[in-house]
Amino acid sequence: MQITTERHGATEVIRYANPPKSFLSMAGCDALLEAFRAAEADDDVRVIVFTGAGPGAFIRHVDVELIIGVGELLASGKVGPEVMGNPDAGFPGLLLGISSCPKPVIAAITGTCMGGGLELSLACDLRVIGDDVDQIGMPEVKVGICGGTQRLPLIVGMAKALDLILTGRLLDASQAVAIGLVNESAEDPVARALELGAHLETMAPEVISAIKTSVRRASEASLEPGYAFERAAFAELLTNGPTLELLKRYRDVDTDLDRL
């Protein structure tokens, strides 16, 4: 796993690399959060972009080994549901940090983007997807996970969100644009994100911050209680539901979620 950063004008690009499948690990969450907080604290940075290491690579989904490990601890009674996430650290902290950042944050989606990868993208302000990306969605239902239940309905509406979450079907770039899951597609999503960043850099940061705060306060007031409920439901499924067994089956057949 490797996190790299690069500066283009006043736009900071944070790249995540974890070959061969671009899974998001716990170490990856911590490293992304550290890089993000550094960019947020840097007065010379006006815009932040998250992307993958290259074509075809973004964040496929959270590493199932991580979830299995948590599930086994829950099932054994060694830990309680609180292990599902501190909202100030790890993956929950990363999502909260992105959404509450006063600076514009853009996701440049360069490859397969499912589950946790899509959750990260949804926390961003703008999403640009590569024209050739053919797998984006929330297929967690296939392995017994209740993901995507909070921000996805805010962005695409309840009906479309339920469709994606309940069926687990994946979309291609054009379909994602059509339902408003992403803002636009581009041949080179990073280049397009940098164009957007260059434009946003010209805006007064105080105005950008006020706009973000106003829009998100109106639409995300119920998110934290909702995420707390989702985490509790997730913990219950890992402890008493079919999730742990389904995750192990998925891991052992070594296939992609969309093929289950």
C-alpha positions in Angstrom: 0.0 0.0 0.0 1.3 3.4 -0.9 0.0 7.0 -0.6 1.5 9.7 -2.8 0.7 13.3 -3.1 1.5 15.9 -5.7 0.7 19.6 -6.0 -0.7 21.3 -9.1 -1.1 25.0 -8.4 -3.1 25.1 -5.3 -4.7 21.7 -5.8 -3.3 18.7 -3.9 -3.7 15.3 -5.5 -3.8 12.3 -3.1 -3.2 9.0 -4.8 -4.0 5.6 -3.3 -2.2 2.5 -4.5 -2.7 -1.0 -3.2 -2.0 -3.6 -6.0 -3.1 -5.9 -7.3 -6.8 -5.2 -6.5 -6.8 -1.8 -4.9 -8.5 -2.9 -1.7 -8.7 -0.4 1.1 -6.9 -1.7 4.2 -6.9 -0.3 7.7 -3.4 1.0 7.2 -4.6 2.6 3.9 -7.5 4.4 5.8 -5.1 5.7 8.3 -2.6 6.9 5.7 -5.3 8.5 3.6 -6.6 10.3 6.6 -3.1 11.5 7.5 -2.5 12.8 4.0 -5.9 14.4 3.9 -5.5 16.2 7.2 -2.1 17.5 6.1 -3.6 19.0 2.9 -6.6 20.4 4.8 -4.2 22.2 7.3 -2.0 23.6 4.5 -3.0 27.2 3.8 -1.4 26.9 0.3 -3.9 24.1 -0.6 -7.2 25.3 -1.9 -8.6 22.1 -3.4 -8.1 18.4 -2.7 -8.4 15.5 -5.2 -8.6 11.8 -4.3 -7.7 9.3 -7.0 -6.1 6.0 -7.7 -2.5 5.2 -8.8 -3.3 4.8 -12.5 -5.9 3.8 -15.1 -8.1 1.0 -13.9 -7.2 1.5 -10.2 -9.1 3.5 -7.7 -10.5 1.9 -4.4 -12.2 -1.3 -5.4 -13.7 -1.9 -1.9 -12.6 -2.3 1.7 -10.4 -5.4 2.2 -12.7 -8.2 3.3 -10.0 -9.7 5.5 -10.4 -6.6 7.7 -14.1 -7.1 8.0 -13.7 -10.8 8.7 -11.3 -10.1 11.4 -13.7 -7.7 13.1 -16.5 -10.2 12.6 -14.6 -12.9 14.3 -13.8 -10.7 17.3 -17.5 -9.7 17.6 -18.7 -13.3 17.3 -16.2 -14.4 20.0 -17.5 -11.7 22.4 -14.0 -10.3 22.7 -15.2 -6.9 21.5 -18.6 -5.1 21.4 -20.4 -3.2 18.6 -18.3 -0.1 19.4 -15.5 -1.7 17.5 -17.3 -0.8 14.3 -15.9 2.6 14.2 -14.7 5.7 15.9 -16.2 8.6 14.0 -13.0 10.6 14.5 -10.5 7.9 13.2 -10.1 5.2 10.5 -12.7 4.9 7.7 -15.5 6.8 9.6 -13.1 9.6 10.4 -11.9 9.8 6.8 -15.5 10.2 5.5 -16.4 12.7 8.2 -13.2 14.7 7.5 -13.9 14.8 3.8 -17.5 15.9 4.1 -16.8 18.6 6.8 -13.7 20.0 5.1 -14.1 23.7 4.3 -12.1 23.2 1.0 -13.6 21.6 -2.1 -12.8 17.9 -2.4 -13.0 16.0 -5.7 -13.0 12.3 -6.4 -11.3 11.4 -9.7 -12.6 7.8 -10.2 -10.1 6.1 -12.5 -11.2 2.5 -12.0 -13.6 0.1 -10.3 -15.3 1.8 -7.4 -17.5 -0.3 -5.1 -18.5 -0.3 -1.5 -16.0 1.7 0.6 -14.5 3.2 -2.5 -17.8 4.6 -3.5 -18.5 5.7 0.1 -15.3 7.8 0.0 -16.4 9.2 -3.4 -19.8 10.1 -2.1 -18.3 12.0 0.8 -16.5 14.3 -1.7 -18.1 17.4 -3.2 -17.6 16.5 -6.8 -17.1 13.2 -8.6 -15.5 12.7 -12.1 -15.5 9.2 -13.5 -13.3 7.8 -16.3 -15.3 7.1 -19.5 -14.0 3.5 -19.5 -15.0 2.7 -15.9 -17.6 -0.1 -16.0 -18.0 -1.1 -12.4 -19.3 1.4 -9.8 -21.9 0.6 -7.2 -22.8 -0.9 -3.9 -22.7 -4.8 -4.3 -22.3 -5.4 -0.5 -25.7 -7.1 -0.2 -24.1 -10.1 -1.9 -21.9 -10.7 1.1 -24.4 -9.7 3.7 -23.3 -6.1 4.3 -25.6 -3.1 4.8 -23.5 -0.4 3.2 -24.3 2.8 1.3 -27.5 3.5 3.3 -26.8 7.1 4.3 -25.1 9.3 1.7 -26.3 7.4 -1.4 -30.0 8.4 -0.9 -29.0 12.0 -0.4 -27.2 12.0 -3.8 -29.4 9.9 -6.1 -32.7 9.8 -4.2 -34.2 7.0 -2.1 -35.7 5.0 -5.0 -32.4 4.8 -7.0 -30.4 4.2 -3.8 -32.6 1.3 -2.8 -32.4 -0.1 -6.3 -28.6 -0.1 -6.2 -28.2 -1.3 -2.6 -30.9 -4.0 -2.6 -29.9 -5.5 -6.0 -26.2 -4.9 -5.7 -26.0 -4.2 -9.4 -23.1 -2.2 -10.8 -23.2 0.7 -13.3 -20.9 1.9 -16.0 -19.7 5.5 -16.3 -22.6 6.6 -18.5 -25.2 5.1 -16.3 -23.6 6.7 -13.2 -23.8 10.1 -14.8 -27.4 9.5 -15.9 -28.6 9.0 -12.4 -26.5 11.7 -10.8 -24.2 9.3 -8.9 -21.3 11.2 -10.4 -21.2 14.7 -11.8 -19.5 13.9 -15.1 -17.3 11.5 -17.0 -14.1 12.3 -18.8 -11.4 10.4 -20.8 -8.9 11.5 -18.2 -10.8 12.0 -14.9 -7.6 13.3 -13.1 -7.0 15.9 -15.8 -10.6 17.0 -15.6 -10.5 17.1 -11.8 -7.4 19.4 -12.0 -9.4 21.7 -14.4 -12.2 21.9 -11.9 -9.6 22.5 -9.2 -8.0 25.3 -11.1 -11.4 27.0 -11.5 -12.2 26.5 -7.8 -8.9 27.9 -6.8 -10.0 31.3 -8.1 -12.9 31.5 -5.8 -12.7 33.2 -2.4 -12.1 30.4 0.2 -14.4 32.0 2.7 -17.2 31.9 0.1 -16.5 28.2 -0.8 -16.5 27.3 2.9 -19.8 29.1 3.5 -21.4 27.4 0.5 -20.3 23.9 1.6 -21.3 24.4 5.2 -24.8 25.7 4.2 -25.5 23.0 1.7 -24.3 20.1 3.8 -25.9 21.3 7.0 -29.3 21.3 5.2 -28.9 17.8 3.7 -26.7 15.9 6.2 -28.1 16.8 9.6 -29.2 13.2 10.2 -26.1 11.5 8.9 -24.3 10.8 12.1 -27.3 9.1 13.8 -27.9 7.3 10.6 -24.3 6.0 10.4 -24.5 5.0 14.1 -27.6 2.9 13.3 -25.9 1.4 10.2 -22.8 0.5 12.2 -24.9 -1.2 14.8 -26.8 -3.1 12.2 -23.5 -4.1 10.5 -22.2 -5.4 13.9 -25.4 -7.4 14.5 -25.1 -9.0 11.0 -21.5 -9.9 11.7 -22.4 -11.4 15.0 -25.6 -13.2 14.3 -26.3 -13.0 10.6 -24.9 -14.6 7.5 -22.3 -11.9 6.8 -19.2 -13.6 8.2 -19.9 -16.9 6.3 -20.6 -15.0 3.1 -17.5 -12.9 3.4 -15.3 -16.0 3.9 -17.0 -17.7 0.9 -16.2 -14.7 -1.2 -12.6 -14.6 0.0 -12.0 -18.3 -0.6 -13.3 -18.3 -4.2 -11.1 -15.3 -5.0 -13.6 -13.7 -7.3 -15.0 -10.2 -7.8 -18.1 -9.1 -6.0 -19.9 -8.5 -9.3 -19.5 -12.2 -10.2 -21.2 -13.5 -7.1 
